Amino acid sequence: MLEKLKEQLGGEVERLQHELNVTLPQEIRKAVELGDLRENSEYKAALERQQFVQARLGQLRQRLSKLSQIDITQIPRDKVGLGSQVIVEDEQTKIKETYSLVFGDSVEYEDGHVSMSSPIGKALVGRAVGESTVLKLPALTRKLKITDLKTIHDMR
């Protein structure tokens, strides 16, 4: 999971670096050749894109740095943590739901993915199979029992 995420982010960094160092300078050079820069929309658009790409690269590099600091051996094997897939049962309705815990700024959220910093993520982290937890939401409070757990170690 972590390696796949690092690979995706690394690919995006490479694409943006190419755009920043090759594509955008060419666009800016073409716009400058057109003349008056005060009313040149191509020039302004290229500069705005350049600023956006620089900001996005900063975010990606910061995220990659945080990912590289994660020590997978520190993630518990018997409790909910990063990368865990958890099946919970609502103790009132008896409905079962499956959640996968991901980073808060995950690139793409798929169905059932929840951030570790979300209310449900916070309620589940550190819990083991058989334990119950209370999930407090603005509209209601739910009591969830963990019925099954696969940690990041089980999915390698």
C-alpha positions in Angstrom: 0.0 0.0 0.0 2.7 2.5 1.0 4.9 1.6 -1.9 2.0 1.9 -4.4 1.2 5.3 -3.0 4.9 6.4 -3.1 5.0 5.2 -6.8 1.9 7.2 -7.7 3.1 10.4 -6.1 6.6 9.9 -7.6 5.0 9.6 -11.0 3.1 12.8 -10.5 6.2 14.6 -9.3 8.1 13.5 -12.5 5.2 14.8 -14.8 5.0 18.1 -13.0 8.8 18.5 -13.0 8.8 18.0 -16.8 6.0 20.5 -17.1 7.8 23.1 -14.9 11.2 22.7 -16.5 10.3 22.1 -20.2 6.7 22.8 -21.2 6.0 26.0 -19.2 9.2 27.8 -20.2 8.4 27.1 -23.8 4.9 28.5 -23.4 6.2 31.6 -21.6 8.9 32.1 -24.3 6.2 31.9 -27.1 4.0 34.4 -25.1 6.8 36.8 -24.7 7.5 36.7 -28.5 3.9 37.9 -29.0 4.7 41.2 -27.6 2.9 43.4 -25.0 2.8 41.3 -21.8 0.3 43.6 -20.0 -2.5 42.3 -22.1 -1.2 38.9 -23.0 -3.5 36.2 -21.6 -1.3 33.3 -22.7 1.6 34.8 -20.7 -0.6 35.3 -17.6 -2.1 31.8 -17.9 1.4 30.2 -18.2 2.7 32.1 -15.1 -0.4 31.1 -13.1 0.1 27.5 -14.1 3.8 27.7 -13.2 2.8 29.0 -9.7 0.3 26.2 -9.3 2.8 23.5 -10.4 5.4 24.8 -8.0 2.9 24.7 -5.1 1.7 21.2 -6.0 5.3 20.0 -6.2 5.9 21.3 -2.7 2.9 19.5 -1.4 3.9 16.2 -3.1 7.5 16.4 -1.8 6.3 17.0 1.7 3.9 14.1 1.5 6.6 11.8 0.1 8.9 12.9 3.0 6.2 12.0 5.5 5.6 8.6 3.8 9.3 7.7 3.9 9.3 8.4 7.7 6.6 5.7 8.3 8.1 2.6 10.0 5.7 -0.2 9.1 7.1 -2.3 11.9 5.6 0.2 14.4 2.1 -0.4 13.0 0.4 -3.0 15.3 -0.5 -6.4 13.9 -3.6 -6.9 16.0 -5.2 -3.4 16.2 -6.6 -1.0 13.7 -4.0 1.3 12.2 -2.9 2.8 8.9 -3.8 0.5 6.0 -6.2 -1.7 8.0 -9.4 -3.0 6.5 -12.0 -3.2 9.3 -15.5 -4.7 9.3 -17.7 -3.2 11.9 -21.2 -4.0 13.0 -23.6 -1.2 14.2 -24.8 -2.6 17.5 -28.3 -1.0 17.1 -29.1 -1.8 13.5 -26.8 -4.9 13.1 -25.7 -3.6 9.7 -22.1 -4.5 8.8 -19.8 -2.0 7.1 -16.2 -2.3 5.8 -13.7 0.6 6.0 -10.1 0.9 4.9 -8.0 3.4 6.8 -5.9 5.8 4.6 -4.0 9.0 5.0 -6.1 12.2 5.3 -4.8 13.6 2.1 -5.0 10.5 0.1 -4.8 11.0 -3.7 -8.0 9.1 -4.4 -10.7 8.0 -2.0 -12.4 4.8 -3.1 -15.6 3.5 -1.7 -15.1 2.5 1.9 -11.9 4.5 2.4 -11.8 6.7 5.4 -9.1 9.0 6.7 -7.4 8.2 9.9 -8.2 11.8 11.0 -11.9 11.5 10.2 -14.4 10.9 13.1 -14.7 7.2 12.2 -11.0 6.8 11.7 -10.3 8.3 15.1 -12.9 6.0 16.7 -11.4 2.9 15.1 -7.6 3.4 15.5 -6.1 1.3 18.2 -9.1 -1.0 18.6 -9.0 -4.8 18.2 -11.5 -7.4 17.1 -14.3 -7.8 19.5 -14.0 -4.3 20.9 -16.7 -1.7 20.6 -16.3 2.0 20.0 -18.6 5.0 20.1 -18.7 7.1 17.0 -20.0 10.6 17.7 -21.4 12.4 14.7 -23.2 15.7 14.6 -26.6 14.1 13.8 -26.3 10.9 15.9 -24.1 8.7 18.0 -23.4 5.1 16.9 -21.9 2.2 18.7 -19.7 0.0 16.5 -18.3 -3.4 17.2 -15.2 -4.6 15.3 -16.0 -8.0 13.9 -13.0 -8.5 11.5 -9.6 -6.9 10.9 -6.9 -7.2 8.3 -3.9 -5.0 9.1 -1.4 -3.7 6.6 0.8 -6.7 7.5 -1.9 -9.1 6.4 -2.2 -7.5 3.0 1.4 -7.5 1.9 
